[in-house]
């Protein structure tokens, strides 16, 4: 829920194109599938993204940014 609130605030207050991501696949145009327990989902989910905010614990993908 916190991610949805953050996305709504960024959409309302900035000129940026805001995408959301999550484990459960959604049919929304602004959605990217990302599963922190599956590092293979990181690169496709973050393709073309300049800035990402993780709202949950990300210790299991620590250092994954180096592989992207």
C-alpha positions as CSV (number, residue, x, y, z in Angstrom):
1,X,0.0,0.0,0.0
2,X,2.8,2.4,0.8
3,X,4.1,2.0,-2.8
4,X,0.7,3.0,-4.2
5,X,0.7,6.1,-2.0
6,X,4.2,7.0,-3.0
7,X,3.3,6.6,-6.7
8,X,0.2,8.7,-6.3
9,X,2.1,11.5,-4.6
10,X,4.8,11.5,-7.3
11,X,2.3,11.6,-10.1
12,X,0.4,14.5,-8.5
13,X,3.4,16.6,-7.6
14,X,6.1,15.9,-10.2
15,X,6.2,15.9,-14.0
16,X,7.7,12.4,-14.1
17,X,6.2,9.4,-15.7
18,X,5.7,7.1,-12.7
19,X,5.6,3.3,-13.0
20,X,4.7,0.8,-10.3
21,X,6.0,-2.7,-9.8
22,X,5.2,-5.8,-7.9
23,X,5.2,-9.6,-7.6
24,X,1.6,-10.1,-8.7
25,X,1.3,-9.4,-12.4
26,X,-1.3,-6.7,-13.1
27,X,-2.7,-5.7,-16.5
28,X,-2.0,-2.0,-16.0
29,X,0.0,-0.1,-18.6
30,X,2.1,1.5,-15.9
31,X,3.0,-1.8,-14.2
32,X,6.3,-3.6,-14.3
33,X,6.6,-7.2,-12.9
34,X,9.4,-7.5,-10.4
35,X,10.0,-10.2,-7.8
36,X,12.8,-9.5,-5.3
37,X,13.3,-13.2,-4.8
38,X,14.0,-13.7,-8.5
39,X,16.9,-11.4,-9.6
40,X,16.2,-12.3,-13.3
41,X,13.1,-10.0,-13.1
42,X,15.2,-6.9,-12.1
43,X,16.8,-5.9,-15.4
44,X,13.5,-6.1,-17.5
45,X,11.6,-4.3,-14.7
46,X,14.1,-1.5,-14.5
47,X,14.8,-1.1,-18.2
48,X,14.6,2.6,-19.1
49,X,14.1,3.7,-15.5
50,X,16.2,6.5,-14.2
51,X,15.2,6.3,-10.5
52,X,13.7,3.4,-8.4
53,X,12.2,3.4,-4.9
54,X,12.0,0.1,-3.0
55,X,9.3,0.2,-0.4
56,X,10.1,-3.2,1.1
57,X,13.1,-5.1,2.5
58,X,15.6,-5.6,-0.3
59,X,18.4,-7.4,1.5
60,X,17.9,-10.5,-0.7
61,X,18.9,-8.5,-3.8
62,X,21.8,-6.6,-2.3
63,X,24.4,-5.8,-4.9
64,X,22.0,-6.7,-7.8
65,X,22.4,-3.1,-9.1
66,X,26.0,-4.0,-10.0
67,X,24.7,-6.8,-12.4
68,X,22.3,-4.6,-14.3
